[in-house]
């Protein structure tokens, strides 16, 4: 291996690590932003400790159709992403975890 290829390889690894780190931060931020939004706009009287990554939002009625539309509009604006109509389903929107994963996948695809 030449010195140049070794440097290129280290740079590539460093860039990948940086991207993964940025993505992890974005994912953590997405969860925090989502939780704060839900607690403020959708369920203001809820105990923040009870809203976990796995709390069912759609199937329990916490997110009704109007709240879902508002949430999607908020996510699109806040994270500069586009959520397609076919992505607005229970699988993607039912928990903080699935919502954060949707945002993460959109951010990863964009950048």
N, C-alpha and C positions, 0 to 999 in steps of 0.2 A: 504494500500500500504506500502510495506516495504521501509526502507531507501535505500536499494540497488536498488529496482525497480524504485524508484523516481530518483536516480542518473542515472540509465540506460536510463530512459525516457528523462531526461534533456540532456544527452550526445547524444542520438539519434536525438533529436530536434536540438541541436547545430550542429551536423554533417549535417543534412538536410539543415539547414540555410546556413552553410558554402558552401555546394555543390551548392545551388541555387545562392548564391552570386558569386561563381566562374563561374557558367554558365552565369549569367548576364554579368560579366566582359568579358567572352569569346565572348558573343554575341555582346557587344559593340565594342570589339576589332575586331571582324570579320567585322562589318560594316565599321569601320575605315580603316582596312587593305584593304577591297574590294574597298572602295571609292578611297583610295590612289592609288591602282593598276590601277583601271579604268582610273583615271585622268592622270596617268603617261604613261600607256601602250596602252590604247585604244582610249581615247579622250583627248589628251594632250592640245588641244586648248580650251577646254570647261571651262566655268565659274563654279568653284566648288560649288557655291551656287545653280546652276541650276540642279546639280546632287543630287536628293533627294532620300529618301527611296522608293518612288513610281515611279521614272522615268522609263519608259519602255525601256528596253535595247535590247531585242531580236526583239520584234514586230516593233520597229522603225528602225531596221538595225544597231544600235550602235554596237551590238555584232553580227558579222557574224560568219560563221562556223569556220573559222580559229581563230578568236579572242576568240570564245567559247572554243575551244580545249586548247588554251594557258591559258585561265582563269582557266579551270578545272585542268590542270596540276599544275598551280601555287597554287590553293587551296589545292590540295592533298599534295603538298610538304610543304607548309607553315603551314598547320594545322594537318599534319600527318593523313589524312583521305583518304578514297577511295570513289569516286563517281562512281557509276555503270552506264553503258551506258543508261539504262532505266530511270535514274534520270536526265539525261541531256536533259530536255525538257523545254518548255516555262514556264510551271507552276513553276519550280524550279529556272530558270535562268533569268527571265524577269525583276526583280527589285532587288535593293540592299536588300530590306526587304526579298524577297523570297530566295535570295542567302544566306543571313545571317541565315535565318531559316534552310536552308539545312545544312549549316556548324554546326549550333547549334545541330541539330538532330544527326548528325554524331558524334559530340563530346560527346553528352549525351549517345549515344549508346556505345561509346568506353570506357566511364569511369564512 
